[in-house]
Amino acid sequence: MKHALVDMPLGLHEFWLPPHRNRRSFEPTMLDLRRQPLRALYIVCKSFGTVVRVPYWAIRYVFVGARPLPSWSWKRCMQVNITRESATLTSRTGFQVILPSSKSLAVSVGLGVKAVWVEATPHLVHGDLKSHVYTCDVDYARIPGYWHDKTGLDTEINAPPSPGEKVLLYFHGGAFIFGSAHPHELHGTVIRDLVNSYSSFNRALAIEYRLTSGHLNNFTNSFPAAILDALAGYSHLITECGFSPEDIVIGGDSAGGNLVLALTRYLVEARSLPEADRIPSPPGAILLISPWTDIGTSHKLSGQTLRTHSATDFVPDPYRGYVSAVSSNYCGELGYPGAANSNPYLSPASVHPDMPPVSFKGFPKTIVIAGSAEYLIYPIRELVRRMKEDLGEGMITYHEEKDAVHDYLSLGFWEPEARNTFAKLETWLS
């Protein structure tokens, strides 16, 4: 089985993990500068280069015609550029400027932190998901979860639901290699904002699902490890807290949105298995924020390239290899790009000829949130089209914020669009 080294400092995996038996010739550029001394040299040079370019941006964006989008303010142009530089630094070196890595083998304590251990649920894994577990040689694991209370409340850990209470189960973004569910990290703010947006929410449980190693060809915690952890979190709310599935809303942003779709697909499709009586019913609703719905190459091949919005988003240019690299690691033993183009658990919005028909029948009511300037907008629109086709217009709510970037709800500087979106969320949830 895989080595459990997710907490090992960046760069040590390559010395401890044995070479993979299916090492591929494909070598993307994510984390290509993770080794010393190149890592330190690049961090210094990149930081210096960013500082030098700030005055240039400051002057350039005074002119509206020079801005990536005319609707953007001078301040917004500066913020997006600086965020992109930080994200690029992280993607090439692992130096975590914006998103810290989760620690799925340990609980991080602190003031006001409500942590809980979530037990693995191998007894709930059947059908195609179980086959993927064996094919990809993935372990089951006990992982942490963190409770996020509504502002002003202090609900006991794992307390049973109060009458009429609904709960949010949340999966953070970070391309399956970065990010954390911890309430003191970046996604803690958006989770609390979501909880505060709905009167029936008193709390949310954020799952510290296992992340892939981020190192080329190692496949540590690859697909479907995160889905196993998501399923365990869902089961925890039902068995340990006493929530009914219809009172659970599953939400996630970016890669977390991909995970929401995968978990929901399993819960829906498992209803036809002989073991269906052991598997929980699907949730009452799902919430997708800038979901990563096609981790393969199909939208590049279709002409709807990711480069189209590379100048108006903070995500590192996909053509530098970032998207290909994280997709490759997440696919693991299934292989990239083949599985990414043809597996509905990985890419439910894939338009590749090898993708079999993807059904969303049986999915609960869904809201999808996206920014029109984000690099994932085309596959997101394809997902919405497919879901409306299978479920009907009334089951799918789509909110696309004009000229907003990827995962803008998680960016503290993206206002007033974020407030507007949270107001729409309150209406949808009610």
Secondary structure, 3 states (H helix, E strand, C coil): CCCCCCCCCCCCHHHHCCCCCCCCCCCCCCCCCCCCCHHHHHHHHHHHHHHHHHHHHHHHCCCHHHCCCCCCCHHHHHHHHHHHHHHHHHHHHCCCCCCCECCCCCCCCCCCCEEEEECCCHHHCCHHHHHHHHHCCCCCCCEEEEEEECCCCCCCCCCCCCCCCEEEEEECCCCCCCECCCCCCHHHHHHHHHHHCCCCEEEEEEECCCCCCCCCCCCCCCCCHHHHHHHHHHHHHHHCCCCCHHHEEEEEECHHHHHHHHHHHHHHHHHHCCCHHHCCCCCCEEEEECCCCCCCCHHHHCCCCHHHHCCCCCCCCHHHCHHHHHHHHHHHHHCCCHHHHHCCCCCCCCCCCCCCCCCCCCCCEEEEEEECCCCCHHHHHHHHHHHHHHHCHHHEEEEEECCCCCCHHHCCCCCCHHHHHHHHHHHHHC
